[in-house]
Amino acid sequence: MNYRFPTIAIGLILILFSGFIPKAKSPKHVFIFGIDGLSVEGLKKAKTPNIDKLFSDGILSMNTRTVMPSVTLPNWTSHLTSGGPEQHGVSNNNWTLEEHELPPIEIDADGYYPSIFKALKEKTPDIKTSYYYNWGNLINSMNQKYLDEVSFEEDDGYEENYQKAFEFAKANKESPFLIFLYTVHVDHAGHNNGWMSKEYIKAIEDADKAIGDFIKDMKSEGLYKDTNFLLITDHGGNEKGHGGLSIEEMEVPWAIVGPNILKNQNFKTPNSNANTAMIIANIFGIPELQASAIGKTPAGIFKK
């Protein structure tokens, strides 16, 4: 007796049940747009159609607090570590591993306060990480051994770094990745011409165009849908400076969109620059960071 199923019957069975075959999960991708000196008022006044569209389906906070002092290196360090200055010890823009006043309360094997890059490399060994910047001191508080690619662009330039970031994403599309893409040109426009000057507003609009072009490239490569995008900054400003306690300096924009993110364009839950690394850790399934981290994940960001 012949017990073999006819070929056509097997084909029909496969078609019938193909919808029940679990698909492999896409690797988690996180991309950070870091714009130095981006103020709430500046983002509201500037024409930013690309930023508006990108984050229209996600979270937008206009009252996220910076850590103190409201200056550059302490805040970017807090973003990427979820520690405050009292934990990571970065209290000014001149901090280096060799010369600083307050030592970190907790350190990695090389003396740096632990970063999100370290946590991800240890918990997700196949992850790819990169760091693009155009203000020289920015890298000083990061341990570069946890970064697969680092690129510095001189003279406030950012176009080459945007292209490098895209090429890195494209080359590592089959792996999880965390990409940090930073520019200082908005901050420098504020210092040179004044926060809310026409030059400052134009600098924001130039950043918006660069982000728009980048997103088009990500979509063309099939990298957009499965990526969480963040927009973060370090401080606002008054006149031609910052570092004080005014609302204009201490409250900044913060946004996130992508897989598993709720939509709330008027996000009012208290948020801090120190929360960013913890939120990224949660995206990658890491429930906690180093023992001294103060960052947390505010309610109302992730879908349940």
Buried (B, 14 or more C-beta within 10 A) or exposed (E): EEEEEEEEEEEEEEEEEEEEEEEEEEBBBBBBBBBBBBBBBBBEBBEBEBBEEBBEEBBBBBBBBBBBBBBBBBBBBBBBBBBBBEBBBBBBBEBEEEEBEEEBBBBBEEEBBBBBBBBBBEBBEEBBBBBBBBBEBBBBBBBEEBBBBBBBBEEBEBEEBBBBBBBBBBEBBEBBBBBBBBBBBBBBBBBEBBBBBEBBBBBBBBBBEBBBBBBEBBEEEEBBEBBBBBBBBBBBBBEEEBBBEEEBBBBBBBBBBBBEBBEBBEBEEEBBBBBBBBBBBBBBEBEEBBEBBBBBBBEEBBEE
